[in-house]
Amino acid sequence: MYQTKKNEVVEIILHSERSYCDPFNEISVSASFTSPDGSIKKVLAFWAGSNLWHIRYSSNLVGTHRFTTACSDSGNSGLNGLTGEVEVTAYTGENPLYKHGAVQKNSGNKYLEHTDGTPFFWLGDTWWMAFTTRLSWPDGFKKLTADRVEKGFSVVQIIAGLYPDMKPFDERGTNEAGFPWDPEFKAVNPAYFDAADKKIQYLIDQGIVPCIVGCWGFFTGFAGIENIRRHWNYLLARWAAYPVVWCIAGEANMAFYDDPDLVSGKITYEQYIQKARKEWTELTRHVKKNDPFKRLITIHPTQNGHEQLEDETLLDLDMLQTGHAGPLSLLPTIKQVKAAVDRKKMPVIDAEVNYEGICGSSGPDIQRYCFWANVLTGCCGHTYGANGIWQLNTIGKPYGPSPHGATWGDTPWQEAYLLPGSWQVGESKKFLMQFPWHKFERHPEWVKKPCSYSDLDGVFCAGVPGEVRVVFCPFFGGDFWGENTITNIETNVRYKAKRYYPISGVTEDYGIITPKADGSWTPPRNRWFGDHVIVLQKSE
């Protein structure tokens, strides 16, 4: 009998009694698990090299789980028809991913929550190429993880080996074991994923959700649809039992920079987009159908995630990408975010915007604005990014130019992780967690100068009527003097007030407030110029 704890993974190792010339392609192996409640999950096994296949399983149901293996080569008694039991016992630790379970969409299509219903705030960081040796294991990876845990990050966006900004089999995409696939995309390299396993497991053990991006979108052209399907089957077998989030592709509808069909005029860009949307719809449907653990599914877009597919109902989370032009991106960002949130189809995350330091721009003031404006507009969290980290520049060895010939900047990750924006958004998240953020609705009528979303002309306000109001007063919104008036204060609610400075993390308490006869209240003038957050909270 195998043993594990609730939501933790148990690994069952199978030894083939036969040898195969091409084991990855010649046979398939799975196991059917029957839970204590009678439900059945068919779990894929993954080829682990040589004559080994591994099955990974987890459950949030305490009790005895019984399994039977199946192999496409029915005569292989080492892989077919084996039976066994997994005893799942209670989890008693404090890791939220084991204590509360994996992340899923809330039934109200507004925010994310754990399996047990505990709200989950997405504060993501962007480590696209972190499986490569440019983020060394264990020293570099553990150092960066420790920093992000301390700052309050809860998600890391990471790509499963098929990267952006390079052609396949560029040496910058290797890890300790080489490339994830052989040069002709005939079979995976299990050792590559063994090395990646260590990083995935470590993130989870530290309470961080890996948001695993299957590949960059243009790999359908390099590898072919069928190979990307097989790639996804392997990822499902390797990692679906873990509390991960699936991101089907990065910039799913983006063609490679010198795509021959587009360069030659064989197809138009519009035709390419139509083809890509059809292909990624098919692949998303395949992942959704074949994931026995039903992990949350999203897709990283060129602009809006819901536009990357023909059938957006396959998605649980709407990812956005809103620009890297520093201050020039702010207005397009809030417009795009508001439009996505107002659809009310699924939770929304701005998953790529204004990496800190990119092109020598997008400093901490941009990071603060994007975090607070997006969250108070209705996003279920926010993804931060820093140039130098997404591509993993290292000291003395920058990533180098993208296929278009230019580089996005050479700051090494060892410097980029210390940029102040990551601390400021982390502290902002911690401050926000004091309040029932998952219940927040936008309330422009609560302030005298709300942002119009047609200009950077005011403040952002959200909260719960009669309970809490949170007002972000940004420098970019014209709030220099900090004299915003809060309006329409309920006469039957006694509020206490505080001001938070996201630049420093300092909070000022003002105690119980006394609104004017017209229901308005103007906070004291801010102590120093810059962004600040005003909170009114019901006094008990």
C-alpha positions, -999 to +999 in steps of 0.1 A: +000+000+000+012+035-008+006+064+016+003+101+011-014+131+027-043+151+015-034+171-017+001+158-017+015+136-045+022+099-044+044+084-071+040+049-083+069+035-103+063+007-129+090-014-145+084-028-180+092-065-185+098-058-221+122-035-239+110-012-267+130+005-295+109+036-291+091+034-257+078+070-258+058+063-290+053+026-289+031+022-258+009+042-235+003+035-198-024+047-174-041+038-141-077+041-131-081+053-095-113+047-076-118+072-047-136+065-014-167+083-028-167+060-058-155+085-084-130+073-109-100+091-124-080+079-154-044+091-147-018+090-175+017+076-167+048+092-181+078+076-196+107+082-172+135+068-194+147+033-200+120+007-190+104+030-163+069+045-162+057+067-133+022+075-122+015+105-100-017+108-080-032+131-054-066+137-038-084+159-014-104+129-002-091+111+029-094+074+028-084+044+006-080+049-031-077+018-053-060+016-087-056-007-116-030-001-144-035-005-181-010-007-209-016-006-247+007-036-249-016-059-229+010-086-227+034-065-206+027-078-171+050-053-157+027-024-168-007-039-174-033-051-149-014-042-117-035-033-087-028-014-055-041+010-029-032+045-019-041+056+017-047+093+019-045+108+054-052+142+067-028+171+061-018+189+093+007+215+080+003+252+070+012+251+032-019+267+017-017+245-014-020+213+007-041+227+035-067+243+012-061+226-021-054+236-057-066+268-073-099+270-092-124+295-105-150+308-081-185+299-092-194+336-095-167+340-123-151+368-104-121+356-084-101+325-077-103+302-047-088+270-033-106+237-036-121+242-001-135+276-010-107+298+006-102+329-016-069+329-035-052+362-045-030+359-075+002+378-072+023+364-100+059+368-110+072+361-145+100+336-148+094+324-183+128+306-188+134+295-153+138+258-162+171+267-180+205+266-164+205+304-163+186+301-131+208+276-114+196+248-092+196+248-063+213+281-053+198+306-078+164+291-078+160+289-041+174+324-036+148+340-060+120+319-046+129+329-010+127+366-020+093+362-037+079+342-008+090+369+016+074+396-006+041+377-007+040+364-043+017+334-048+022+324-084+052+319-108+045+319-145+070+294-161+074+278-195+077+240-200+108+241-222+095+255-255+104+292-252+097+326-267+123+348-283+143+319-298+141+292-323+139+256-312+171+241-300+188+274-292+214+266-265+198+293-243+169+269-239+188+241-223+190+229-187+213+204-170+200+176-192+199+194-226+166+201-245+131+189-236+127+171-270+150+154-295+159+176-326+132+161-347+104+162-321+101+124-321+104+119-283+108+139-251+140+139-230+128+126-196+160+139-179+151+175-189+118+171-170+135+154-141+155+186-136+123+207-140+106+185-114+129+198-087+120+234-094+082+227-097+082+207-064+102+234-046+078+262-056+049+242-044+067+233-011+071+271-006+034+277-012+038+291-047+015+280-075+034+271-107+015+285-137+029+262-163+029+275-199+029+245-223+049+263-250+050+296-269+023+298-295+045+296-326+057+261-317+028+247-335+047+257-367+080+243-355+068+210-339+033+204-355+000+201-338+003+164-330+036+169-313+023+197-292-006+174-282+019+148-272+039+175-253+007+183-234+000+147-227+034+144-211+029+176-190-005+162-178+011+130-168+041+147-150+024+175-132-014+174-132-015+157-098+003+188-084-016+220-075-006+238-107-024+261-132-023+253-169-015+281-193-021+264-227+003+287-246+022+320-245+011+346-270-009+318-286-018+336-318+016+351-324+036+339-355+073+335-353+092+366-365+102+352-399+074+328-404+079+317-441+042+315-450+037+351-438+069+364-453+062+348-487+026+360-487+013+325-488-012+334-461-023+367-447-019+376-410-056+374-406-056+339-420-028+329-396-048+342-367-079+322-378-057+291-381-041+296-348-074+302-330-087+269-344-056+249-335-054+263-299-091+257-294-085+220-303-055+217-280-072+235-251-102+211-254-078+182-254-061+193-222-094+200-205-107+166-215-077+146-205-068+163-172-083+140-145-076+166-118-093+194-137-067+221-129-075+257-138-069+265-175-059+298-190-040+310-220-015+339-224-024+362-252-011+389-275-039+410-260-069+393-246-069+356-236-106+351-245-098+362-281-071+335-286-097+307-290-128+300-310-145+288-278-136+309-248-158+288-225-128+263-224-110+289-202-113+294-165-092+326-163-089+355-188-052+365-191-044+399-206-012+414-220-014+452-220+019+467-231+055+475-223+056+512-231+058+526-196+036+556-190+022+554-225+008+519-216-012+531-186-043+544-203-046+515-228-040+491-198-069+504-177-092+505-207-084+469-217-087+457-181-120+474-175-134+460-208-124+425-198-137+427-163-170+442-175-177+412-196-182+392-164-174+359-182-145+348-160-119+361-135-094+385-151-056+388-146-033+413-164-006+386-169+020+407-187+024+445-184+053+469-182+081+446-169+101+467-144+132+480-161+123+469-196+140+492-222+153+513-192+117+522-183+087+511-163+100+518-129+082+512-095+057+540-101+044+521-131+043+489-111+023+505-083-002+520-107-008+488-126-013+468-095-037+491-077-056+503-108-061+467-121-071+452-088-096+480-079-110+478-114-119+442-108-089+419-115-085+389-092-049+397-087-020+409-107+012+396-124+044+415-120+075+411-142+110+424-143+133+426-173+163+404-165+141+378-148+117+367-175+146+358-198+170+351-170+200+373-178+229+363-157+260+382-145+285+385-173+262+365-197+230+384-207+203+366-227+212+385-258+191+396-288+157+383-297+151+370-332+142+405-343+179+415-336+175+437-305+177+430-268+152+441-242+179+449-217+209+432-201+202+437-164+211+403-147+184+387-126+207+389-096+201+427-097+166+427-112+150+407-083+160+436-060+142+463-081+118+482-057+086+475-076+085+439-066+087+449-029+061+476-034+035+454-051+042+427-025+036+450+004+005+463-014-009+428-016-002+422+021-020+455+030-050+446+008-053+411+024-066+428+056-099+433+038-125+411+020-109+419-014-128+390-031-161+408-024-150+441-038-170+459-065-161+491-083-178+522-068-168+554-087-197+572-070-178+570-037-152+596-047-154+631-060-128+625-088-131+589-101-110+578-130-131+581-162-111+553-180-109+577-209-079+595-194-055+593-164-077+617-146-087+605-112-087+578-085-099+542-083-124+531-057-138+497-048-151+479-017-181+465+000-210+489+009-213+495+046-181+475+053-150+489+036-139+514+009-104+513-006-094+543-027-061+544-048-050+580-054-022+577-080+003+604-090-005+594-126-041+602-119-034+638-111-034+634-074-005+656-064-018+673-033-038+643-019-070+662-014-095+637-028-129+638-012-148+606-004-186+610-010-219+593-003-208+580+031-237+560+047-252+578+076-258+546+096-222+533+094-194+545+117-161+544+098-125+546+108-099+557+083-063+551+075-038+561+047-013+537+032+018+547+013+027+520-012+061+535-018+072+530+018+047+506+033+039+532+060+003+534+073-012+564+091-043+559+113-069+587+115-093+570+138-131+575+136-141+600+110-170+625+111-185+631+076-200+664+066-238+668+064-237+660+027-220+626+035-185+636+023-152+635+040-118+648+029-088+631+043-059+651+059-033+662+034-008+635+026+025+637+043+045+635+011+038+637-026+031+604-044+007+575-046-013+568-015-043+546-006-072+558+016-093+532+035-126+536+053-134+506+073-165+500+095-156+504+131-167+476+154 
